[in-house]
């Protein structure tokens, strides 16, 4: 027997439908194809001579830095199209305006506006056909000291805890208190949770992987701001659990991980294995440093304290399928192309070595 709804019942059902927001269907994550995607970091202008050089290097992928003006879906589509015309693919496009946001990390005025901007950034990436972005959650920037020299007198980034300052988006952050007071670890966790719970649905709706970069350097506290979430392995695991999403994972900057040393709780080899087991390892910053905090210099990939042959063998063994870049490359004689050619050529050789060994 059918039941004819009453007018009151119909109105109640309609009101309930209005009160319950529609949830957009999740967009499946694009599968990661076999092999490591070694790529170059470049600017949003994609200089023609640089695209030629990339092809000459035998690379297929680009990581495009912030600077697109305006930064929106149309400009991102133009970048992807220009790369494609040169026979290259874009892994990600960054936007410095929504990276290392003090408003978000420290709950400063403008937080909700920044979160809204980040959500739109994810939508714009998806509209351009991209499926990955790196996010960093540092409230007072990346800390460094004055540049020093490494092997052969090459200029390189340096860090000494007693002289370092934070830098991001043209701002300088200094000890002892970069924002006028000390922040508690609980505050940093609350602010991360507030952010990630809002952006996860947008990432899932648009099929975007968010790979979170470790705090650089992972000193337990800098300028009164704890680095307790992305400054060690346990913090990462808790943060991934809070996000509770297949779309939130890891950009493992191995150089940053090396900077942290014993404070990380796992070395970079162990971290790579653990994150890969979870299906969360999506990008690698393949670089080396002279030693762990409180002092280090970003040196040549073959000149630091970590065995990079072992690291590449580890990535091949665990079947890492994400993106890999050189980073913090020392400034060699001959200009930008010299230093980056050396690093990327060395990385490509290590990759060939590790794959050849695996096939034996």
Secondary structure, DSSP 8 states (H G I E B T S, - for coil): ------HHHHHHHHHHHHHS-------------SS-EEEEEE-TT--HHHHHHHHHTT--EEEE-S--SS-SHHHHHHHHHHHHHTT-EEEEE--GGGSS-HHHHTT-TTHHHHHHHHHHHHHHHHHTT--EEEEE--TT-EEEEEEEEEGGGEEEEEEETTT-EEEETTEEE-SS-TTSS---HHHHHHHHHHHHHHHHHHHHHHT-EEEEE--SS--SEETTEE--STTSHHHHHHHHHHH--TTEEEEEEHHHHHHHGGGGSS-HHHHHHHHHHTT-EEEEE--EESS-TTEEEEE-TTSSSS-HHHHHHHHHHTT--SEEE--S--B-TT-HHHHHHHHHHHHHHHHHHHHHHHH-
